[in-house]
Amino acid sequence: MPIEFYVIVSFIAAAVIAACARPSQKRAVRNFFYPATLMTDAGADTPGIQLEVRADGSVLLRRDGLSGLRADGSLCLAVAVSGFDVSIEERITPGRTGDPVDSAEAILDCLGAERYHISYRCAHAGGISAAMQLNVRPGNRITRPLEI
């Protein structure tokens, strides 16, 4: 075989390897904001979250173990969805009057029926967080403690 054949074959092989090693393109990030309903519940005292997929495909997020939050305050969830990666940041306005509350619930309707990698962060509470995978199918439930 002539040397030109080997040069062309090696050039084609290098092009195939370069195409395979190319990083995947990032998808656009979709941002959502969800207000939570504050509740006084004698539930868990330790910080944690529970995600439950409802029959309509929406996700009920329950946050337990809140401290320093009053009934006139607010808890909002900033949700960023990029492909199958979901980042949830908890934002709290503590309030000044009213009874103390220790739990909150929000309904997330931005996720399709797929498996998602979810990270949940509470920057105001000393940086506690949790990470998990959730398969969005009705009836699925996952509970995680929030830790440093």
C-alpha positions as CSV (number, residue, x, y, z in Angstrom):
1,M,0.0,0.0,0.0
2,P,1.3,3.4,-0.8
3,I,2.0,5.9,2.0
4,E,-0.7,8.2,0.8
5,F,-3.3,5.6,1.8
6,Y,-2.0,5.5,5.4
7,V,-1.9,9.3,5.6
8,I,-5.5,9.5,4.5
9,V,-6.7,6.7,6.9
10,S,-4.9,8.3,9.8
11,F,-6.4,11.7,9.0
12,I,-9.9,10.2,8.9
13,A,-9.3,8.3,12.2
14,A,-8.2,11.6,13.8
15,A,-11.3,13.4,12.6
16,V,-13.5,10.6,14.0
17,I,-11.7,10.7,17.4
18,A,-12.0,14.5,17.5
19,A,-15.8,14.3,16.8
20,C,-16.3,11.7,19.6
21,A,-14.3,13.7,22.1
22,R,-16.1,16.9,21.5
23,P,-18.1,18.0,24.6
24,S,-21.9,18.0,24.4
25,Q,-23.5,21.3,24.0
26,K,-25.3,22.8,27.1
27,R,-29.0,23.3,26.9
28,A,-30.6,26.5,27.8
29,V,-31.4,27.0,31.4
30,R,-35.1,27.5,32.3
31,N,-35.8,29.4,35.5
32,F,-38.9,29.1,37.6
33,F,-40.0,30.6,40.9
34,Y,-42.4,28.9,43.3
35,P,-43.9,30.4,46.5
36,A,-44.3,27.9,49.3
37,T,-47.2,27.6,51.7
38,L,-45.9,28.0,55.3
39,M,-47.3,25.6,58.0
40,T,-46.9,24.8,61.6
41,D,-46.5,21.0,61.9
42,A,-45.2,18.9,64.6
43,G,-43.1,17.0,62.0
44,A,-39.4,16.5,61.9
45,D,-37.2,18.9,63.9
46,T,-34.2,18.2,61.7
47,P,-33.9,20.0,58.4
48,G,-34.9,17.8,55.5
49,I,-36.9,17.7,52.2
50,Q,-39.4,15.3,50.8
51,L,-40.3,15.1,47.1
52,E,-43.4,13.2,46.1
53,V,-44.7,12.9,42.5
54,R,-48.4,13.4,42.4
55,A,-50.9,11.7,40.0
56,D,-50.9,14.7,37.6
57,G,-47.1,14.5,37.3
58,S,-46.3,17.6,39.4
59,V,-43.9,17.3,42.3
60,L,-44.9,18.2,45.9
61,L,-41.8,19.5,47.7
62,R,-42.1,19.5,51.5
63,R,-39.4,21.3,53.6
64,D,-39.2,20.3,57.3
65,G,-37.1,21.6,60.2
66,L,-37.4,25.4,59.4
67,S,-36.2,27.7,62.1
68,G,-36.4,31.4,62.6
69,L,-39.4,31.8,60.2
70,R,-42.6,33.4,61.2
71,A,-46.1,33.3,59.7
72,D,-45.8,36.7,58.0
73,G,-42.5,35.7,56.3
74,S,-42.1,33.8,53.1
75,L,-40.2,31.0,51.5
76,C,-39.7,30.9,47.8
77,L,-37.9,28.3,45.6
78,A,-35.8,29.4,42.7
79,V,-35.6,26.4,40.3
80,A,-33.2,26.2,37.4
81,V,-33.7,23.3,35.0
82,S,-30.9,22.5,32.5
83,G,-31.6,19.3,30.6
84,F,-31.9,16.7,33.3
85,D,-30.1,18.7,36.0
86,V,-32.3,20.6,38.4
87,S,-30.9,23.2,40.9
88,I,-33.3,24.4,43.7
89,E,-32.3,27.3,45.9
90,E,-34.4,28.1,48.9
91,R,-34.9,31.8,49.6
92,I,-36.4,33.0,52.9
93,T,-37.8,36.2,54.2
94,P,-38.1,35.5,58.0
95,G,-40.9,37.9,59.0
96,R,-41.3,39.9,62.2
97,T,-44.6,38.9,63.7
98,G,-46.9,35.9,63.8
99,D,-46.5,32.4,65.0
100,P,-43.4,30.4,64.2
101,V,-43.6,28.0,61.4
102,D,-41.5,24.9,60.9
103,S,-42.4,23.4,57.5
104,A,-43.4,24.5,54.0
105,E,-44.8,23.0,50.9
106,A,-44.6,24.0,47.2
107,I,-45.8,22.3,44.0
108,L,-43.3,22.1,41.1
109,D,-44.9,21.8,37.7
110,C,-41.8,22.3,35.5
111,L,-40.5,18.7,35.3
112,G,-41.5,16.1,32.7
113,A,-41.7,12.4,33.1
114,E,-37.9,11.7,33.2
115,R,-35.1,11.0,35.7
116,Y,-33.6,14.1,37.1
117,H,-30.5,14.9,39.1
118,I,-31.6,17.4,41.8
119,S,-29.5,19.6,44.1
120,Y,-31.2,21.6,46.8
121,R,-29.4,24.4,48.6
122,C,-30.2,26.6,51.6
123,A,-27.7,29.4,51.5
124,H,-29.3,31.3,54.5
125,A,-29.1,28.3,56.8
126,G,-25.3,27.8,57.0
127,G,-25.0,26.3,53.5
128,I,-27.0,23.1,54.2
129,S,-27.8,21.1,51.0
130,A,-29.0,17.7,49.6
131,A,-28.5,15.9,46.3
132,M,-30.6,13.1,44.9
133,Q,-32.1,11.6,41.8
134,L,-35.8,11.6,41.2
135,N,-37.7,9.6,38.6
136,V,-40.8,11.6,37.9
137,R,-43.5,8.9,37.9
138,P,-46.7,9.2,39.9
139,G,-46.3,7.8,43.4
140,N,-42.5,8.1,43.6
141,R,-41.3,9.6,46.9
142,I,-37.9,10.4,48.2
143,T,-36.8,11.9,51.5
144,R,-33.3,13.4,52.2
145,P,-31.9,15.2,55.2
146,L,-30.2,18.6,54.7
147,E,-26.6,18.5,55.7
148,I,-23.5,20.7,55.5
